[in-house]
Amino acid sequence: QTCALPICRYALLYFFLPGNAADYGPAWSPDGQKIAFVSGRSNTSLSFVDTDIYIMDKDGQNVVQWNGSKDNSADKYPEWSPDGSSLIFSSSPNTGGALADVSNIYMAPASPTIKATATNLTMQDMVESDPSWSPDGNQIVFDSLRDDNWHIYTMDKNSSNFVQLTFGNGSESEISPAWSPDGSHIAYTGVLGTRADIYVMNVDGTNIAKLTNGPAN
């Protein structure tokens, strides 16, 4: 069975770190003054299923829990919009102490002090994860388990125009997409068996090129 890699890789932290000791997944604000990150510090027990997003100054001061975080859920993969006004993130509900096999992409204003309800952009009964903004702020790329394997999709920021970009082209699963600074390409990790390599493609999913050929693990 294919492991839900984007979830499993963060779960590993909780096998080695006690209780609420894990702070991880940092993301810089576009102006370089703030850092958003994932933390279990609000929990009182060992738990991967209840994490929140926090924002701090670049020197580690003024740490506050972001008001866009969802209650009773595992929030992760924060990323600032290019203009710094919004954060997107992935969130999975905590169902009775277990992480639900559902995760969606959400967006909310980036202000740490204004309480706002996060908008569900994907609204799927499956796992959607690891979102990344396009440089112009109009699109979001993410990985999804929609067809029992991880593939890369894009959508407009208003939750429309969903497009599947990868279909197992040379790999079993494609995860962790990242947009190029000029907006012309998307890089991602392709997983085949015990191998994981870096690929790049045009933003419409064409001209896929394998960039690395690392050893199997």
Salt bridges, closest charged atoms under 4 A:
ASP23 OD2 - ARG41 NH2 2.65
ASP57 OD1 - LYS34 NZ 2.52
GLU128 OE2 - ARG146 NH2 2.87
ASP130 OD2 - ARG9 NH2 2.70
ASP147 OD2 - HIS151 NE2 3.48
GLU174 OE1 - HIS151 ND1 2.46
ASP197 OD2 - ARG195 NH2 3.28
ASP197 OD2 - LYS210 NZ 3.71
